[in-house]
């Protein structure tokens, strides 16, 4: 069986996030140079419909050293999605009352993938504490290679390797920075637990590093999202809290 990736809870269900620790690296000494400076690496660009892409690497250190590349791509809210029928069916099945709760609505789509790196061993099948989230205040349905974590319409478990799709319902005409707006919530990857040491596997340890974000035009123009810096103990952006 494949290993699994546990998603962090949505509003009201968020588990404690265990913070990986590491000693700070010493600052290297840089010798003066008279050579020409290197050419800057171009900043990656993404499509205008993408709010941002967040990437990170999870490593099963202390186990078999397996590595998984994690990618979360979040799209700008839309009145109808590219899979409206399937997304509506998933919301109806998982999130009771969402249509009455949000009579005037838009949909935020998040695509999440986890891929074992080339040459990496398989991800340990019982190492299931790496988390990925769209951590908002509204109902979110999930489809793809996932299992429910605590409940439906809440954090999913995605297999490693695997892909899932999340569709979150937002109130239409809500400012991105207001409560319930896309810029006023949390996204990213972490290590989920119930807050007790016993919930963390003693045989394994995970690190999450190489955390990076690429902003799309709307996020670059937003006063909150434009200042996002990945952090929060693992790889989070947004309203980390």
Secondary structure, DSSP 8 states (H G I E B T S, - for coil): --EEEE----TT---EE-----------------S------------TTEEEEEEEEEE-TTTT--EEEEEEEEE--BSS-TTHHHHHHHHHHHSTTHHHHTSSEEEEEEEEEEEE-TT-----TT---EEEEEE-SS-EEEEESEEESSSTTS-EEEEESEEEEEEEEEETT--TTSTTSTTSSEEEEEEEE-SSGGGS-SS---EEEEEEEEE-HHHHHSTTGGG---BTTTEEEE---
